[in-house]
Amino acid sequence: MGSKFKRKKSKTNEKTNIEDIKGSYKFKYVKFNFSFLTTNNTYNFKKMDKQMKSDLLDRIEELSSMSYMELSSLPKEKGFEDINKNSISISAKFKEEQFNDGDFRNKSDKFRVIRLYPNNNPKPVRLIGKEANNVFYLMFIDKEHKCYK
């Protein structure tokens, strides 16, 4: 019995040049990426209770439904806040070497902060990461809001 489907030959010798795709991926809505989240249990999902994890998903859904322009125009209590690297007192490390390996990412010393609960109600939880091309790379979850010097 022969197969009715023929496999298309792939061109394995052709490699994608990063310069060809650089800047061609602009998103209208913010995307979330957890690839560079710290392995330190104090600042990742390990010590989060189920309610806070659920609230995190709800918050991501809320922010993802807004255009990037809309989100950028919100006050820091509801949208983004930028802080300098030297203003963070977190001793944990994120996967910085892997993050910086991507040529298309922002190598800025600034971190972007999102409050899990707008206006800190019921808790002052902060999502700390970096943003590049409308992708928010989550690196730390500060559950006690003790990240600032």
C-alpha positions in Angstrom: 0.0 0.0 0.0 1.5 3.2 -1.1 0.9 6.5 0.6 -1.3 9.1 -1.2 0.7 11.9 0.3 4.1 12.9 -1.0 6.5 14.6 1.3 7.8 18.0 0.3 11.6 18.2 0.2 12.9 20.7 2.7 15.7 23.0 1.8 18.0 22.3 4.8 20.9 24.2 3.3 19.0 27.5 3.5 19.5 29.3 6.8 17.5 32.3 8.0 19.5 35.5 8.3 18.6 37.3 11.5 19.0 40.6 9.7 16.2 39.7 7.3 13.7 39.3 10.1 14.9 41.9 12.5 12.2 44.5 13.2 9.6 42.6 11.2 7.8 41.3 14.2 5.8 44.2 15.7 2.9 43.2 17.8 -0.1 45.4 18.4 -0.8 43.7 21.7 1.7 42.9 24.5 2.9 39.3 24.7 4.2 37.6 27.8 7.3 35.3 27.9 8.5 33.3 30.9 11.7 31.9 29.4 14.0 34.0 31.6 12.2 33.8 34.9 14.6 33.3 37.8 15.1 29.9 39.3 15.1 31.4 42.8 11.9 30.1 44.5 11.4 33.3 46.4 10.9 35.2 43.1 9.2 32.6 40.8 6.0 30.5 40.9 7.1 27.9 43.4 6.0 29.8 46.6 2.8 31.3 45.1 -0.5 30.2 46.3 -3.2 29.0 43.9 -5.2 32.2 44.3 -2.3 34.4 43.3 -1.5 32.2 40.3 -5.1 32.5 39.2 -4.9 36.3 39.7 -1.7 36.4 37.6 -3.4 34.6 34.7 -6.4 37.0 35.0 -4.1 40.0 35.0 -2.1 38.7 31.9 -5.4 38.2 30.1 -6.5 41.7 31.0 -3.3 43.3 29.8 -3.2 41.1 26.7 -6.6 42.4 25.6 -5.4 46.0 25.5 -3.4 47.4 22.6 0.1 48.3 23.4 -0.7 52.0 22.9 -3.6 51.7 25.4 -1.5 49.9 27.9 1.4 52.4 27.6 -0.9 55.3 28.4 -2.1 53.9 31.7 -0.7 55.2 35.0 1.9 53.1 36.7 -0.7 51.8 39.2 -2.5 50.0 36.3 0.1 49.7 33.5 3.9 49.8 33.3 6.5 51.4 35.4 10.2 51.7 34.4 12.9 51.4 37.0 16.7 51.4 36.8 18.7 48.2 37.4 20.5 49.8 40.3 17.2 50.6 42.0 16.4 46.9 42.4 17.5 45.1 45.6 16.7 41.6 44.5 19.7 39.3 45.1 18.4 36.6 42.9 19.6 36.3 39.3 17.5 35.9 36.1 18.8 34.1 33.0 20.6 37.2 31.9 23.2 35.6 29.7 20.5 33.8 27.7 18.4 37.0 27.5 21.3 39.1 26.2 22.1 36.4 23.6 19.1 37.5 21.5 20.2 40.4 19.2 16.6 41.7 18.9 16.1 42.2 22.6 16.5 45.5 24.5 19.8 45.5 26.4 18.8 48.4 28.6 19.5 48.5 32.3 15.9 49.5 32.9 13.4 47.0 34.1 9.7 47.2 33.5 7.3 46.6 36.4 3.7 45.6 36.4 1.6 45.5 39.5 -0.3 42.3 39.8 -3.0 44.0 41.7 -3.6 47.6 40.5 -3.4 50.0 43.4 -1.8 47.2 45.5 -5.2 45.9 46.5 -5.1 43.3 48.2 -1.3 42.8 48.0 1.6 44.8 46.7 2.9 42.1 44.2 5.2 43.2 41.4 6.0 41.5 38.1 9.5 42.6 37.1 11.0 42.0 33.7 12.2 43.6 30.5 10.2 44.6 27.4 11.3 44.4 23.8 9.2 44.7 20.7 6.0 44.6 22.8 7.0 41.3 24.5 7.2 41.4 28.3 9.9 39.0 29.5 9.0 38.2 33.1 12.1 37.7 35.3 11.0 38.1 38.9 7.8 38.0 40.9 8.2 40.1 44.0 5.4 38.9 46.2 6.3 41.2 49.1 7.2 44.4 47.2 10.6 44.4 48.7 12.4 44.9 45.4 13.3 48.6 45.6 16.4 50.0 47.3 
